[in-house]
């Protein structure tokens, strides 16, 4: 058993701003590191992270096989129940067979044909947001462009009326606070409140769609339930919340983190500006690799596993370090170098295995649309001042990104 490097401190602002030197230390020291503050095994190497993402001896939950007591864990406090009910019935925190059933149903909304059909709408929305941003002379790129675009897209897919959409992002932010390491009681209270309010809103929307269906995902899920696919109302609510949270958090932070990365690499930004059509596709994936918005993904050990020389017994939790895996020199040539033309780029920012991000193709389209619109409409976009990072580490992003055109 080896201890994690002292530099690994996810509650330290300097670490959140640049965790990559600490990751390099972890990779040099070994393949599995016990981290006492969160009582998890840190896994920093690409091949180990990828292997464990696809290993059925691990799971996002253990409740499909064990009780809390059998697994040696304590049940969450009863007052947190609204959050855990909401989160636990979404497919990201389910295992087969429930995960398989839910993913099959939701996949119908994310077919290649369906996603491609959204391209004109996404480009129109991105262009409109960027035009307004440029007309105002700049401002906070995250608030004006990065946040509205993916929220509008997923809300449109779900059929959420425009007047109701401003509440979505605050609800999502409060719920996602619980995914950080060792969240405090105030974070839990906000997450519970948001879970209750969001669930109540969606139940009302589902009831309305039962009365008058539309061409949206909620109507499609209701139809699937009516055809006998065994989709409960709670699963519908949890699915909608998961799609909103997963459908915009990564895109928002990739946009902010990505532009901050480009400003710090002016030669790569100039390269992209010179040939945006040729480079946008590989540039989006390289920005996702270089500074991934999801730094850590947790899984429970359902059966004893071995990582290198370390035996990790059942009942433990592993923290798969996506940010470290994406900078592993054993997998990527010159991993700490930003190369927007990088062709061999099988990064893990969207995960792997049965929990691979269902919306990855949609996220890539949204990112290409927003980056492309800004490159065309604001070729002289420049940073006003160095940004600050949000306190969260697991879902890692900037508080704001002030720029001028």
KAKA-V313281 format. One line per field, one symbol per residue. ss: DSSP state (@ for helix, = for strand, . for the rest). Layout:
# KAKA-V313281
ss = ???
This chain:
# KAKA-V313281
ss = ..=.........@@@@@..@@@@@@@@@@...===....====..@@@@@@@@....==..................@@@@@@@@@@@..@@@....@@@@@@@@@@....@@@@@@.@@@@@@@@@@@@@@@@@..===@@@@@@@@@@@@@@@@@@...@@@.@@@@@@@@@@@@@@.....@@@@@@@@@@@@@@@@@@@@@@@@@@@.....@@@@@@@@@@......@@@@@@@@@@@@@@@@@@@@@@@@@@@@@@@..@@@@@@@@@.@@@@@@@@@@@@@@@...=.======...===..===....=====@@@@...........................@@@....@@@@@@@@@@@@@@@@@@....==.....=.....=..=...===.
